[in-house]
Structure formats: C-alpha cells, structure tokens
Amino acid sequence: MYNFGDSDSDTGGGSAAFGPVPTPNGDNFFHKPAGRGGDGRLPVDLIAAIPECKPGFNWSEFGECQVSLPEKEPAKALGILLAISTFDIGQNDLSAGFKSMSYEQLRAFIPNIVNQFTAGIQDTLDTNTGPLGCLPWSVMYIRNPPPGTLDQSGCLKARNDIAVEFNKQLKQAVMELRTQLPQAALTYDLYGARHGLISHDKEQGFVDPLVRCCGARVNDYNV
C-alpha cells in the first residue's frame, strides 16, 4: 500500500521535513510521539488492518496487505499495479487559498488545482477532499455567526461549498482517468464519509467532532 498525502494522512513526512512532532501527537494510540500530526491512527492504518483487503490480498503476520501472485509472475514485474495507492491531496491547497483569496477567486482557481493533481496521477487514485468547513480551525474562532453561516452540523457552509465544487470537478477528472486507465480500479468519496461521521457524531461515539485532537483553547489562545 502506497500513501501520498498531506496532513490528514501524514505517516511521518512532516516530521521528516520539519523535525520531530512532539507530544501530545501520538499519545492517544501509540502512547508516545509517532512522527505524525495527530494523536491516533490514520485511515491508511485502518485500511491496512482489514483482514482481507480484497480478493487476492491476504493478511500477513507483519501487518501488511500482501498480494498473492502466480509463481510465473514475480511481484517485481507487477509492482505498483497490484498495490493500493491513496492520494489525500487538495485540502491544504484550498486551505492556503482561504487565507489569500476570496471564495470566488478560489472557486475560479479550482481547475488549476485539479489539472495539476490529475497530471501527476497516471496510475491509481483513491480520494477527494473532505468537508473543510468542519475542520476545527475553520470554526473555532466563529462568534455569533449570522444565519446561514453554519450548516446543520455546525460546519462553515461557504468552505464546504468550495470543497463540494472541488470534488465535483475532481470527480469529472476521475471519470476521464478511468477511460485512460482501464486496468486501474479508481475509488472515490472522502467528503461523504467524513461529513456522515460528523453529522452522526453521537451515534458513532464522538463527544465533539469539531474540537481539535491535540492541545486546548484557552481565552482565545491555542495551547
């Protein structure tokens, strides 16, 4: 399994690039800093823990999804073609846009992001971007929002609208990739899965899905 992604699926790239990630990151699951920007397991960890990832994949004692290959076809000849690849890309691009562009400017810039994204993917693809308006940093400073600012889940509606538009254009790009890459199985829909969890948080055992995983907020300061 190969993962290419930003902070949501960072398996240590941020730590390697910018230095060790300190506690409390990693404390909740690994019980120590794990070089990741979060305190628990990531989606890639949960996928890798599925006993049978898909027909032809078997769970090994090493905790990996290993491919069962015919003896006449060595693994090195098939390589990444029989692997699962995940691309968790787009969220940070849009987040940076929120800081420097209006919503209309960012909406107009989405095709450029999608084109850059698909230009680098000619193998496999497995994700769209999540509901950015539900991220804690999107809502933590909002005070007395005007009617219509938040959706029924308490998320910032305008930012989610941008994420939906990004995913709409990305979905079209994925459809085009499917015609170009008929041997690849492309799966898609991170937004729906995440927003579904947030919308039914109590049923899933979450106390408050809009609170940051690490640190605390005291008197308008993040600690």
NORWOUR-V285113 format. One line per field, one symbol per residue. ss: DSSP state (a for helix, b for strand, c for the rest). A space follows every 50 residues. Layout:
ss->???
This chain:
ss->cbbbbcaaacccaaaaaaccccccccccccccccccccccccaaaaaacc ccccccbbbcccccbbbcccccccaaaaaaaaccbbbbccaaaaaaaaaa ccaaaaaaaaaaaaaaaaaccccccccccccaaacaaaaccccccccccb cccccbaaaaaaaaaaaaaaaaaaaaaaaacccccccccaaaaaaaaaac caaaccccccccccccbbccbbc
